[in-house]
């Protein structure tokens, strides 16, 4: 057995680990660690990064029999940031994140039981609430995590003291005890996983930097290129798969390929303060998270370790990570002083204990604080597993398993949408953007993130519609999606020239802006509302035109068939029938082989060989990648992202037809869902659709961007006497939830089928073939095990004073947990709080009878169960039809119409 010292700047982590091998190009036992002369020339999988995440991926791949795996590290195994983390394994998380962390805990616990010395200790954790709002936040989390199987409970300040006698609890509202939380030694786990992966067949190469990744890219080809080989400082390795698990170096590694791969993660300084050893062992004490101080504290041996996710973080290495990065890091006592003071306030005995030097242990953070995982859209078989956000160990085990399964089976086996690398666009990878966003994203891990009320402060005003300045002047309060500024609602008390309207302080009860939302809602119901949907993803899908194809084919009938290749391709991708006439509009899903949603979109057939697609904002990268992977090269179909070329306005309400008719000389009566290209005022080429995303009567306008400000100005002038109102995305949400219209990424995702959300009528099983048909046909014939349900809360719920449901709340049927709420809103017409949520059964099918008969429902809202009433149908709400409005022409100067 050879002894190897694992570097860490904190003495308590600087322990000597006995490893059965030496990672320096020498043979020890049965394992060969290659030097430059013997680097493999071929591998099935190459993993760049010998940290705990990369080693976990290698371990899980080799565990499944994939032996031809090479792990590269530019220095030595575990010498990057894998030693930096606190080692805390926290399970008090949202459900999808907790599933991954649970595997990490089980993996490390299992290895410890087999005799590996990993420092694993199930000590539990105390999650403290200093304020009432924090208490509500934690009780909401208790409700959904406990229902899903996590053991946790609310403690008062006296019970907290019994769990941790050194705490000061006089200023606490209470806290949450999570007995299954644990700690482990990150360095030991990292080295052990490397040892086990090597024992199972993986090859490790140290001091080997990846210099370039090569693909089979063909210029101007529509086919996504695939990994072929990499060039390293020790030679070339041909490979089938490549995994970027390079931690802080992940972003720069992504730039070493053609095309470049987006890996939007940026390092921030991350500090730890360790005490000198005390006279007694402290291992029995739980981890303490004092969220309102942005501070946590754990113990190891005879030491306390204090860490933080500070409110204002310090990004580091702006111009790239130097080779001597460890030597350049220094402790910032001034920056950490407030954290130290808060720690001594919470644990007064720290005032009498000496400290070691402050440790600066940087880690990678992502723009939204979530891991970056999955196969990249730029290059096939190029996978990413980076962005551990200050705790590399916590997700490493589960992430390694998820990525290994994705590589082996070609698709993720667990829900990965929140972590998907395809949730980003180019701006997210901009260095300046990342630097600014990192300042606040670190602290958001401990902030109270009020739903729909907690927007980012930094790196804003990047993607704006042409109407942005005018909307701002009219009182818009903006939120951001995919970097796009979108009005959430309009503050009508705002006066032009005032400072920009701002979101009021967040709350879990009735929001302060509800009166503004109510006014916007009623404008959509009684007059005219205008919603800016410019952030929606817009794609043009085309095939070669008939005239071009006839140059190569003298047979006109064959040319017509070839010219309609776009229809054939879209029929394969879509579950609805999209072979519609030119000018037709169809709402359809795109399903995967399991029948789940890959997209929820609107298709407009612009010509024989061209569709325009409107899809959710978050889908801009993801759906382009998915469609390109499904459309074969011989289909002669191209996909273009035209998101920035068009603005989308939803003009809705019973008076919208009368008002728009005064701005164009085209008849706005439509038969079914159709589209017309019209001139509005002086703007030409505007597509008007007889469809709205809220279910209200009205139109969707797709406007060339250069005409947007003109059309918007004319709408607001003409609409004055029709009661026109600017309407924000929150009001749109309220309209949709009340009408039982599901949302992308909330109700619709890769694991949800149309039959489960009541959209089976939009699936055409009589089509010859479409992706997912077999799975949906089986579900149609056998039944479903979960169903989206529309709930209204009982009159005992007081929306003025009670804590609102905001999403995630558990649903109980006859006192049995059956699912969770996904979306909520106040229904102004119903006069009740409305919730959408899935009711599920494990071992039986969910039938209408199960949902509706002999069933009493309750929704757990922060520990209080509220009676609810279920329905599988959209409620019958009064609708004023556009054609019922009495003709009225206001006299307003400055309105122009144009044929």
C-alpha positions in Angstrom: 0.0 0.0 0.0 1.4 3.4 -1.0 0.7 6.5 0.9 -0.4 9.6 -1.0 -1.1 13.1 0.5 -4.2 14.8 -0.9 -3.7 18.5 -1.1 -6.1 20.9 0.6 -5.4 24.2 2.2 -7.4 23.4 5.3 -5.4 21.2 7.7 -8.4 19.0 8.7 -8.7 17.8 5.2 -5.0 17.3 4.7 -5.1 13.7 5.7 -2.9 10.9 4.4 -5.0 8.4 2.3 -3.7 4.9 1.8 -4.4 4.0 -1.9 -3.5 0.8 -3.6 -2.0 2.6 -6.5 0.1 5.6 -7.4 -1.2 8.0 -10.1 2.0 9.0 -11.7 2.5 6.8 -14.8 3.6 3.8 -12.7 2.1 0.4 -12.4 0.8 -0.5 -9.0 -1.0 -3.8 -8.5 -3.1 -4.5 -11.5 -3.6 -0.9 -12.6 -1.6 0.9 -15.3 -1.5 4.7 -15.2 -0.1 5.7 -18.6 2.7 8.0 -19.3 3.1 9.9 -22.5 4.6 7.0 -24.3 1.7 4.7 -23.6 -1.3 7.0 -23.8 -4.2 5.0 -25.4 -4.8 5.9 -29.1 -8.5 4.7 -28.9 -11.2 4.8 -26.3 -15.0 4.5 -26.3 -15.4 7.3 -23.8 -12.9 10.0 -22.8 -13.7 11.9 -19.6 -11.8 15.2 -19.1 -11.6 16.0 -15.4 -10.3 13.7 -12.7 -12.4 15.3 -10.0 -15.2 13.7 -8.0 -17.8 14.2 -10.8 -15.5 12.8 -13.6 -14.5 9.8 -11.4 -18.2 9.2 -10.5 -19.0 9.0 -14.2 -16.1 6.6 -14.9 -17.2 4.5 -11.9 -20.8 4.2 -13.1 -19.8 3.5 -16.7 -17.4 0.7 -15.8 -19.9 -0.6 -13.2 -22.2 -1.2 -16.2 -19.5 -3.0 -18.2 -18.2 -0.1 -20.3 -14.5 -0.8 -19.7 -13.0 1.3 -22.5 -13.0 4.5 -20.5 -10.1 7.0 -20.3 -10.0 9.7 -17.6 -7.7 12.6 -18.3 -6.6 15.3 -15.8 -4.3 18.3 -16.7 -2.6 17.8 -13.3 -3.2 15.0 -10.9 -6.4 13.2 -9.9 -8.4 15.3 -7.4 -6.1 18.3 -7.7 -8.7 20.7 -9.0 -11.7 21.9 -6.9 -13.0 18.5 -5.7 -11.2 18.9 -2.4 -12.9 22.3 -1.9 -16.4 21.5 -0.9 -17.8 21.3 2.6 -18.7 17.7 2.2 -22.3 18.3 3.2 -24.9 16.0 1.7 -28.2 17.8 2.1 -31.5 16.2 1.1 -33.8 19.1 2.0 -34.1 20.1 -1.7 -36.7 20.2 -4.5 -37.7 16.7 -5.6 -35.7 16.3 -8.8 -32.5 17.6 -7.2 -33.1 15.4 -4.1 -33.4 12.3 -6.3 -29.9 12.8 -7.6 -28.5 13.7 -4.2 -30.1 10.6 -2.6 -28.1 8.4 -5.0 -24.9 10.3 -3.9 -25.7 9.6 -0.2 -26.6 6.0 -0.8 -23.4 5.5 -2.9 -21.1 7.0 -0.4 -22.8 5.2 2.5 -22.5 1.9 0.7 -18.8 2.4 0.0 -18.2 3.3 3.6 -19.9 0.1 4.7 -17.6 -1.9 2.4 -14.6 -0.6 4.3 -13.6 2.6 2.4 -12.7 5.4 4.7 -14.8 8.3 3.4 -15.6 10.2 6.5 -19.3 9.5 6.0 -21.4 10.5 9.0 -25.2 10.8 9.1 -25.4 13.7 11.5 -28.6 15.3 10.4 -29.1 19.1 9.9 -30.9 22.0 11.4 -32.3 24.5 9.0 -33.0 27.7 10.9 -35.6 30.4 10.4 -34.9 33.8 12.0 -38.0 35.5 10.4 -41.6 34.6 9.9 -41.2 34.6 6.1 -38.3 32.2 6.3 -40.5 30.0 8.6 -43.2 30.0 5.9 -40.6 29.1 3.3 -39.3 26.2 5.2 -42.7 24.9 6.2 -43.7 25.0 2.5 -40.6 22.8 1.8 -41.5 20.5 4.6 -44.9 19.9 3.1 -43.7 18.7 -0.2 -40.5 16.9 0.9 -42.1 15.0 3.7 -45.0 13.9 1.5 -42.5 12.6 -1.1 -40.7 10.5 1.6 -38.1 12.6 3.3 -38.0 12.4 7.1 -38.1 16.0 8.4 -40.0 18.0 11.1 -40.5 21.5 12.4 -38.9 22.3 15.7 -39.4 25.2 18.0 -36.5 27.1 19.5 -36.4 24.9 22.6 -36.3 21.6 20.6 -33.5 23.1 18.5 -31.4 23.6 21.6 -31.8 19.9 22.5 -30.5 19.0 19.1 -27.5 21.4 19.3 -26.8 22.7 22.8 -24.2 25.3 21.5 -26.7 27.2 19.5 -28.3 30.6 20.5 -32.0 30.2 19.6 -33.5 33.2 21.3 -34.1 35.1 18.0 -35.4 32.1 16.1 -38.9 31.4 14.8 -38.0 27.7 14.7 -36.2 25.3 12.3 -36.4 22.1 10.3 -34.7 18.9 11.5 -33.6 16.6 8.7 -32.1 13.5 10.3 -30.8 11.9 7.1 -28.5 14.7 6.1 -24.9 13.7 6.2 -21.3 14.7 5.7 -18.3 13.0 4.0 -14.7 13.8 3.0 -14.8 15.1 -0.6 -11.1 14.2 -1.2 -11.5 10.7 0.1 -14.6 10.1 -2.1 -12.8 11.5 -5.1 -9.8 9.2 -4.7 -11.9 6.2 -3.9 -14.1 6.5 -6.9 -11.0 6.8 -9.1 -9.5 3.7 -7.5 -12.7 1.7 -8.1 -13.2 2.9 -11.6 -9.6 1.9 -12.4 -10.2 -1.5 -10.8 -13.2 -1.9 -13.0 -11.2 -1.2 -16.2 -10.9 2.6 -16.6 -7.6 4.1 -17.6 -6.3 7.2 -15.9 -3.8 9.6 -17.5 -2.4 12.5 -15.4 -0.6 15.7 -16.5 -2.5 15.4 -19.8 -4.3 18.5 -21.0 -6.9 18.5 -23.8 -5.8 20.9 -26.4 -8.5 20.4 -29.1 -11.6 18.4 -29.8 -12.3 17.4 -33.3 -15.6 16.5 -35.0 -16.8 15.3 -38.4 -18.3 18.8 -39.0 -19.2 19.5 -42.6 -19.5 23.3 -43.4 -23.1 24.5 -44.0 -24.5 21.0 -43.2 -27.7 20.7 -41.3 -26.5 17.6 -39.5 -25.1 18.0 -36.0 -21.4 17.1 -36.0 -20.2 14.2 -33.9 -17.1 13.7 -31.7 -14.2 11.9 -33.6 -11.0 12.4 -31.6 -9.2 14.7 -29.2 -5.7 16.1 -29.3 -3.9 16.2 -25.9 -0.5 17.3 -24.6 0.4 13.6 -24.7 -1.0 12.6 -28.1 -4.2 11.9 -30.0 -7.1 9.7 -28.7 -9.8 8.6 -31.1 -13.1 8.4 -29.2 -16.8 7.8 -29.6 -18.0 9.9 -26.6 -16.4 12.8 -24.8 -17.4 14.1 -21.3 -16.5 17.6 -20.1 -16.3 17.2 -16.4 -13.6 19.8 -16.1 -15.1 21.9 -13.3 -13.8 25.5 -13.3 -12.1 24.7 -16.6 -15.3 23.5 -18.2 -16.1 26.7 -20.0 -12.7 27.1 -21.5 -12.6 23.5 -22.6 -15.9 24.0 -24.4 -14.2 26.6 -26.5 -11.5 24.1 -27.7 -13.8 22.5 -30.3 -15.4 23.4 -33.6 -18.2 24.3 -33.3 -17.6 25.7 -29.8 -19.7 24.3 -27.0 -21.5 26.5 -24.5 -20.7 25.7 -20.9 -21.9 28.8 -19.0 -20.3 28.4 -15.6 -18.0 30.8 -13.8 -15.8 30.5 -10.7 -16.4 32.5 -7.6 -14.4 32.8 -4.4 -15.8 30.5 -1.8 -14.6 30.8 1.7 -14.3 28.5 4.7 -13.1 29.3 8.2 -11.9 26.4 10.4 -11.3 26.6 14.1 -8.3 25.1 15.8 -9.1 21.7 17.4 -11.1 21.9 20.6 -10.8 19.7 23.7 -13.8 17.5 22.8 -15.1 15.6 19.8 -17.9 17.4 17.9 -18.9 14.7 15.4 -22.3 14.2 17.0 -23.4 17.7 16.2 -25.7 18.3 13.2 -25.0 20.6 10.3 -26.4 24.1 10.9 -27.8 26.2 8.1 -28.6 29.8 9.2 -30.3 30.9 5.9 -31.0 34.4 7.0 -27.3 34.9 7.7 -26.3 33.1 4.5 -24.1 31.0 6.8 -23.6 27.3 7.5 -21.6 25.4 10.1 -20.5 21.8 10.4 -18.1 19.9 12.5 -15.4 17.4 11.8 -13.4 15.7 14.5 -12.7 18.5 17.1 -13.2 21.4 14.7 -16.0 23.7 13.6 -16.0 24.7 9.9 -17.9 27.8 8.9 -18.9 28.5 5.3 -21.3 30.8 3.5 -23.2 31.5 0.4 -22.8 35.2 0.8 -25.3 37.7 -0.5 -22.8 39.5 -2.7 -20.2 37.0 -4.0 -16.8 37.6 -5.6 -16.3 36.2 -9.1 -12.7 35.3 -9.8 -10.3 34.6 -12.7 -11.9 37.0 -15.1 -9.4 36.4 -17.8 -9.0 32.7 -17.4 -7.6 30.4 -14.8 -3.8 30.6 -14.4 -1.7 27.5 -13.9 -0.7 28.8 -10.4 -4.3 29.5 -9.4 -3.9 28.0 -5.9 -1.1 30.4 -5.1 -3.0 33.4 -6.3 -5.9 32.9 -3.9 -6.0 34.8 -0.6 -8.4 35.0 2.2 -10.5 38.1 2.3 -11.1 38.8 6.0 -13.1 42.0 5.4 -15.4 40.2 3.0 -16.0 37.3 5.4 -16.2 39.4 8.6 -20.0 39.6 8.6 -20.3 35.9 8.2 -17.9 35.3 11.1 -19.9 37.7 13.2 -23.2 35.9 12.4 -21.6 32.5 13.1 -20.4 33.8 16.5 -23.9 35.2 17.2 -25.4 31.8 16.4 -22.7 29.7 18.2 -21.4 32.0 21.0 -18.7 29.5 22.0 -16.8 30.3 18.8 -15.8 33.6 20.4 -13.6 31.7 22.7 -12.0 29.4 20.1 -9.0 30.2 18.0 -9.3 30.2 14.2 -7.0 29.0 11.5 -6.4 31.1 8.4 -9.4 31.9 6.2 -9.5 29.5 3.2 -10.3 30.7 -0.3 -11.6 27.6 -2.1 -13.3 28.7 -5.4 -16.0 26.7 -7.2 -18.0 27.0 -10.3 -21.5 28.6 -10.3 -24.1 28.6 -13.1 -26.3 31.5 -14.2 -29.4 29.9 -12.5 -27.7 28.0 -9.7 -28.5 24.6 -11.1 -26.2 21.9 -12.4 -25.3 21.8 -16.2 -25.8 18.3 -17.4 -26.4 16.4 -20.6 -25.6 16.0 -24.3 -24.7 19.3 -25.9 -26.7 20.8 -28.8 -23.6 21.8 -30.7 -21.9 18.3 -30.9 -23.3 14.8 -30.8 -21.8 12.5 -28.1 -20.3 15.5 -26.3 -21.6 15.4 -22.7 -21.3 18.0 -20.0 -21.3 17.6 -16.2 -20.2 20.8 -14.6 -21.5 23.7 -12.4 -21.7 22.0 -8.9 -22.4 25.4 -7.3 -20.2 25.3 -4.3 -20.7 21.7 -3.3 -19.2 19.2 -5.8 -19.7 16.2 -3.6 -23.4 16.6 -3.0 -24.5 15.8 -6.5 -21.5 13.9 -7.8 -22.8 10.4 -7.2 -26.2 10.9 -8.7 -24.8 13.1 -11.6 -22.3 10.4 -12.4 -25.1 7.8 -12.6 -27.3 10.0 -14.7 -24.6 10.9 -17.2 -23.5 7.2 -17.5 -27.0 6.1 -18.1 -27.5 8.8 -20.7 -24.4 7.7 -22.6 -25.3 4.0 -22.3 -29.0 4.2 -23.2 -29.0 7.3 -25.4 -31.6 9.1 -23.3 -31.8 10.2 -19.7 -33.6 7.7 -17.4 -34.6 10.4 -14.9 -36.2 13.8 -15.2 -33.4 16.2 -16.2 -35.2 19.3 -17.6 -34.1 21.7 -14.9 -30.4 20.8 -15.4 -30.4 20.3 -19.2 -27.4 22.0 -20.9 -29.8 23.1 -23.6 -31.5 25.6 -21.4 -29.0 28.2 -22.5 -28.2 30.4 -25.5 -25.0 32.2 -26.5 -25.5 35.2 -24.2 -25.4 32.9 -21.1 -21.8 32.0 -22.1 -20.7 35.6 -22.4 -17.8 36.1 -19.9 -19.0 39.5 -18.8 -22.6 38.3 -18.4 -21.3 35.4 -16.2 -19.2 37.6 -14.1 -22.1 39.9 -13.3 -24.6 37.1 -12.7 -22.2 35.2 -10.5 -22.2 38.1 -8.0 -25.8 37.3 -7.0 -26.4 33.7 -7.9 -24.2 32.4 -5.1 -26.4 34.1 -2.4 -29.6 33.0 -4.1 -28.9 29.5 -2.7 -29.9 30.8 0.7 -32.3 33.6 -0.3 -36.1 33.3 0.0 -37.1 33.0 -3.7 -40.7 34.1 -3.8 -42.4 32.5 -6.8 -42.9 35.0 -9.7 -41.5 37.8 -7.5 -37.8 37.3 -7.3 -36.0 38.4 -10.4 -32.3 38.7 -11.0 -30.7 42.1 -10.4 -27.5 41.8 -12.5 -26.9 41.1 -16.2 -30.3 42.6 -17.3 -31.6 44.5 -20.3 -29.8 42.2 -22.7 -32.6 41.0 -24.9 -35.4 43.5 -25.3 -38.3 43.8 -27.6 -38.5 47.0 -29.7 -41.3 48.1 -27.3 -39.1 47.9 -24.2 -38.6 51.6 -23.7 -42.2 52.4 -24.3 -43.4 49.6 -22.0 -41.0 50.8 -19.3 -42.5 54.4 -19.7 -46.0 52.9 -19.3 -45.1 51.2 -15.9 -43.9 47.8 -16.9 -42.3 45.7 -14.2 -40.0 43.3 -16.0 -38.9 39.7 -15.4 -36.4 37.8 -17.5 -36.6 34.5 -19.3 -33.7 33.2 -21.5 -32.2 36.7 -21.0 -35.3 38.3 -22.5 -37.0 41.2 -20.7 -40.7 40.4 -20.4 -43.4 42.6 -18.7 -44.8 40.7 -15.7 -47.4 43.3 -15.1 -47.9 47.1 -15.5 -48.0 49.5 -12.6 -50.7 52.0 -13.7 -49.8 54.4 -10.9 -46.5 54.9 -12.7 -46.2 58.2 -14.6 -44.1 58.7 -17.7 -40.7 60.1 -16.7 -40.8 58.5 -13.2 -38.0 56.0 -12.3 -38.7 52.5 -13.6 -41.5 50.7 -11.8 -40.2 48.0 -9.5 -41.5 44.7 -8.0 -42.6 45.3 -4.4 -41.1 43.1 -1.7 -42.0 39.4 -2.1 -44.6 37.5 -0.1 -46.2 34.1 0.2 -49.6 35.7 0.7 -51.6 38.0 -1.6 -49.0 39.9 -3.7 -49.1 43.7 -3.6 -49.5 43.9 -7.3 -52.7 41.8 -7.4 -54.9 44.9 -8.1 -52.9 45.7 -11.2 -53.3 42.1 -12.4 -57.0 42.3 -11.7 -57.4 45.4 -14.0 -55.4 43.7 -16.8 -57.5 40.5 -16.4 -60.8 42.4 -16.8 -59.5 44.3 -19.8 -58.9 40.9 -21.5 -62.4 39.8 -20.5 -64.3 43.0 -21.3 -62.2 45.2 -23.6 -58.8 44.8 -25.2 -55.6 43.5 -23.7 -52.2 43.4 -25.4 -49.6 40.8 -24.2 -46.0 41.0 -25.5 -45.0 37.4 -26.4 -41.8 38.4 -28.2 -39.7 36.1 -26.2 -41.4 33.1 -27.6 -39.1 30.8 -29.7 -39.7 31.1 -33.4 -38.5 28.7 -36.0 -38.9 28.4 -39.7 -38.9 24.8 -41.0 -38.6 24.6 -44.8 -37.8 22.1 -47.6 -36.8 22.8 -51.1 -39.4 24.6 -53.2 -41.1 23.0 -56.2 -39.3 25.2 -58.7 -35.9 24.2 -57.4 -36.7 20.5 -57.3 -38.0 20.5 -60.9 -34.6 21.5 -62.1 -33.4 18.1 -61.0 -36.5 16.0 -61.7 -38.6 16.1 -64.8 -41.5 14.2 -63.3 -43.7 17.0 -61.8 -45.6 14.6 -59.6 -42.4 13.4 -58.0 -41.3 17.0 -57.6 -44.5 17.8 -55.8 -43.9 14.9 -53.4 -40.3 16.0 -52.8 -41.4 19.6 -52.4 -43.7 18.6 -49.5 -40.9 16.8 -47.6 -41.3 19.4 -44.8 -44.8 18.1 -44.3 -43.6 14.5 -44.1 -40.9 15.5 -41.7 -43.3 17.4 -39.4 -45.9 14.7 -39.5 -43.2 12.4 -38.1 -42.3 14.9 -35.4 -45.8 16.0 -34.4 -48.6 14.0 -32.8 -51.3 16.1 -34.3 -52.1 16.2 -38.0 -50.1 19.1 -39.4 -50.9 18.4 -43.1 -53.0 21.5 -43.1 -53.7 24.0 -46.0 -51.5 27.0 -46.6 -52.7 29.6 -44.1 -53.7 26.9 -41.6 -52.7 26.9 -37.9 -52.4 23.9 -35.7 -51.5 23.4 -32.0 -49.5 20.3 -31.5 -47.2 18.4 -29.3 -43.9 16.8 -30.3 -43.4 13.6 -28.4 -40.5 11.4 -27.5 -40.6 7.6 -27.9 -42.2 7.3 -24.5 -44.9 9.6 -25.5 -43.7 12.5 -23.3 -43.6 16.1 -24.5 -40.4 17.4 -26.2 -42.3 20.5 -27.4 -45.6 22.2 -27.2 -46.0 24.5 -30.1 -48.1 26.3 -32.7 -47.5 25.7 -36.4 -48.5 28.1 -39.1 -48.2 26.8 -42.7 -46.8 29.8 -44.6 -46.4 28.0 -47.9 -46.4 24.6 -49.4 -42.8 24.0 -48.2 -42.6 26.2 -45.1 -43.9 26.2 -41.5 -43.4 28.9 -38.9 -43.3 27.5 -35.4 -44.0 29.3 -32.1 -42.8 27.5 -29.0 -42.1 28.3 -25.4 -39.3 30.8 -24.6 -37.2 28.1 -22.8 -37.2 25.9 -25.9 -35.0 28.1 -28.1 -31.9 25.9 -27.9 -33.5 22.7 -26.8 -36.1 22.2 -29.5 -33.8 23.2 -32.3 -31.4 20.5 -31.1 -34.1 17.9 -30.7 -35.6 18.5 -34.2 -32.2 18.4 -35.9 -31.5 15.1 -34.3 -34.8 13.7 -35.6 -34.7 15.0 -39.1 -32.4 12.9 -41.3 -30.0 14.5 -43.8 -31.8 13.0 -46.8 -35.0 14.8 -45.8 -33.8 18.0 -47.4 -35.4 20.0 -44.5 -33.8 23.0 -42.9 -34.6 24.7 -39.6 -33.8 28.4 -38.9 -34.1 30.3 -35.7 -36.0 33.5 -36.5 -36.8 34.4 -32.9 -35.3 37.9 -33.3 -36.9 38.6 -36.6 -40.4 38.8 -35.3 -42.3 40.3 -32.4 -45.4 38.5 -31.2 -48.4 40.4 -29.7 -51.5 38.7 -28.3 -54.4 41.1 -28.9 -57.3 39.6 -27.0 -60.7 40.5 -25.6 -64.2 40.9 -27.1 -63.4 44.3 -28.6 -60.2 43.3 -30.3 -61.8 42.5 -33.6 -63.6 45.8 -33.9 -60.5 47.7 -32.9 -58.1 45.9 -35.3 -60.6 46.2 -38.2 -60.0 50.0 -38.1 -56.3 49.4 -38.6 -56.4 47.2 -41.6 -58.6 46.7 -44.7 -58.7 42.9 -44.4 -61.7 41.0 -43.2 -60.8 39.6 -39.8 -63.4 36.8 -39.8 -61.6 33.4 -39.7 -62.9 29.9 -40.3 -61.3 27.8 -37.6 -57.6 28.2 -36.7 -56.2 30.0 -39.7 -53.7 32.9 -40.4 -53.8 35.8 -42.8 -51.0 38.1 -43.9 -52.3 41.6 -43.6 -51.1 45.2 -43.4 -51.7 46.9 -40.1 -51.5 50.7 -40.3 -48.3 51.3 -42.4 -46.8 47.9 -41.5 -46.9 45.2 -44.1 -46.3 41.4 -43.8 -48.0 41.0 -40.4 -49.4 37.5 -39.8 -52.7 37.6 -37.9 -53.7 34.3 -36.3 -57.2 33.4 -35.0 -55.6 31.9 -31.9 -54.6 33.1 -28.5 -52.6 31.3 -25.8 -55.1 32.2 -23.1 -58.3 30.8 -24.5 -59.8 34.3 -24.7 -61.3 35.6 -28.0 -58.7 37.6 -30.0 -55.7 37.3 -32.2 -52.0 36.6 -32.3 -50.0 39.1 -34.3 -46.6 38.0 -35.7 -44.9 41.3 -36.7 -41.6 41.9 -38.5 -39.4 43.4 -35.8 -38.8 46.7 -37.7 -42.5 47.4 -37.7 -43.1 46.5 -34.0 -42.9 50.0 -32.4 -45.2 51.5 -35.1 -47.8 48.8 -34.8 -47.7 48.9 -31.0 -48.1 52.7 -31.0 -51.1 52.5 -33.3 -52.7 49.8 -31.2 -52.4 51.9 -28.1 -53.9 55.0 -29.8 -56.7 53.2 -31.5 -57.5 51.1 -28.4 -57.9 54.1 -26.0 -61.7 54.2 -26.4 -61.9 50.4 -26.4 -60.3 50.2 -22.9 -57.1 48.8 -24.1 -54.6 47.7 -21.5 -51.0 46.5 -21.5 -51.1 43.0 -20.0 -48.2 41.2 -18.4 -47.1 37.6 -18.1 -48.5 37.1 -14.6 -52.0 38.0 -15.9 -51.6 35.6 -18.7 -50.7 33.0 -16.2 -53.9 33.8 -14.2 -56.0 33.5 -17.4 -54.5 30.2 -18.4 -54.6 28.5 -15.0 -58.3 29.5 -14.4 -59.1 28.0 -17.8 -57.1 24.8 -17.2 -54.4 25.4 -19.8 -51.2 23.6 -18.9 -47.7 25.3 -19.0 -44.4 24.1 -20.5 -41.9 22.9 -17.9 -44.6 23.0 -15.2 -47.2 20.6 -16.5 -45.7 19.6 -19.8 -42.3 17.9 -19.9 -40.5 14.9 -21.3 -42.2 12.6 -18.8 -45.7 13.8 -19.4 -48.0 12.6 -22.2 -51.0 14.3 -23.8 -53.4 11.9 -22.3 -52.2 12.7 -18.8 -53.0 16.4 -19.3 -56.3 16.0 -21.1 -54.9 16.7 -24.6 -55.6 13.3 -26.1 -57.9 15.0 -28.6 -54.9 16.6 -30.1 -53.2 13.3 -30.8 -54.0 11.7 -34.1 -53.4 8.0 -33.6 -54.8 7.3 -37.1 -51.7 8.9 -38.7 -49.3 6.4 -40.3 -46.5 7.1 -37.9 -45.1 9.8 -35.5 -42.5 9.6 -32.8 -44.1 8.2 -29.7 -47.2 6.7 -31.4 -46.6 3.2 -30.1 -46.3 4.4 -26.5 -49.4 6.7 -26.8 -51.4 3.9 -28.5 -50.6 1.6 -25.6 -51.6 4.3 -23.0 -54.8 5.0 -25.0 -55.7 1.3 -24.8 -54.6 0.5 -21.2 -55.0 3.8 -19.3 -52.9 6.3 -17.4 -51.4 6.3 -13.9 -51.5 10.1 -13.4 -53.8 12.8 -14.5 -53.7 16.6 -14.4 -56.6 18.0 -12.4 -58.2 21.4 -11.9 -58.7 22.3 -8.3 -60.5 25.2 -6.6 -59.9 25.8 -2.9 -62.8 25.9 -0.5 -64.4 29.1 0.6 -62.7 28.7 4.0 -59.5 29.8 2.3 -59.2 33.6 2.6 -57.1 34.8 -0.3 -56.7 38.2 1.3 -54.9 37.0 4.4 -54.0 33.3 4.1 -50.7 31.9 2.7 -51.2 31.2 -1.0 -50.4 28.0 -2.8 -47.6 28.8 -5.3 -46.7 25.3 -6.7 -45.2 22.2 -5.2 -47.9 21.7 -2.5 -48.8 18.1 -1.9 -52.3 16.8 -2.8 -54.1 14.5 -0.4 -57.1 12.3 -1.6 -59.0 10.8 1.3 -56.0 11.6 3.5 -53.6 9.8 1.1 -50.8 11.6 -0.7 -51.5 11.4 -4.4 -49.4 14.1 -6.1 -48.3 17.8 -6.2 -49.6 21.1 -7.3 -47.8 22.4 -10.4 -49.4 25.9 -11.2 -51.6 28.2 -9.2 -53.5 31.5 -9.7 -56.4 33.5 -8.3 -59.4 33.0 -10.5 -61.1 36.5 -10.7 -64.2 35.1 -12.5 -64.5 32.1 -10.3 -63.7 34.2 -7.2 -61.5 31.3 -5.9 -57.9 30.2 -5.7 -57.2 27.8 -8.6 -54.6 25.1 -8.6 -53.5 22.6 -11.3 -51.8 19.4 -10.1 -51.3 15.8 -10.9 -53.2 13.0 -9.2 -51.3 9.7 -9.5 -51.4 6.0 -8.5 -48.5 3.6 -8.4 -50.2 0.3 -9.0 -53.4 1.2 -10.7 -54.8 3.4 -13.4 -56.2 6.9 -12.7 -59.7 6.9 -14.1 -62.3 9.8 -14.0 -64.1 7.8 -11.4 -61.0 7.6 -9.2 -60.5 11.4 -9.5 -64.1 12.5 -9.0 -66.1 9.9 -7.1 -65.9 9.3 -3.4 -62.9 11.6 -3.2 -62.2 14.3 -0.8 -59.2 16.5 -1.5 -56.9 18.6 0.6 -54.0 20.8 -0.4 -51.2 21.1 2.2 -50.2 24.8 2.2 -47.2 25.3 4.5 -48.5 22.7 6.9 -52.2 23.7 6.8 -54.5 21.5 4.8 -57.2 23.3 2.8 -60.2 21.5 1.3 -60.2 21.5 -2.5 -62.7 20.5 -5.2 -61.5 18.6 -8.3 -62.5 18.8 -11.9 -61.2 17.3 -15.2 -62.8 19.9 -17.4 -62.2 23.6 -17.9 -64.7 25.6 -15.9 -67.6 27.2 -17.8 -66.7 30.9 -17.7 -68.8 33.6 -19.3 -67.2 34.8 -22.6 -68.3 37.9 -24.5 -67.9 37.0 -28.2 -66.2 39.5 -30.5 -69.1 39.5 -33.0 -71.5 40.5 -30.2 -69.9 43.9 -29.7 -71.8 46.8 -31.0 -70.0 48.6 -33.8 -68.3 51.7 -32.6 -65.7 53.9 -34.3 -63.8 56.2 -32.0 -62.5 59.5 -33.3 -58.8 59.5 -32.7 -56.3 61.5 -34.6 -53.1 60.0 -35.9 -54.4 56.5 -36.8 -53.3 55.3 -40.2 -54.6 52.3 -42.3 -53.0 50.9 -45.3 -54.0 48.3 -47.9 
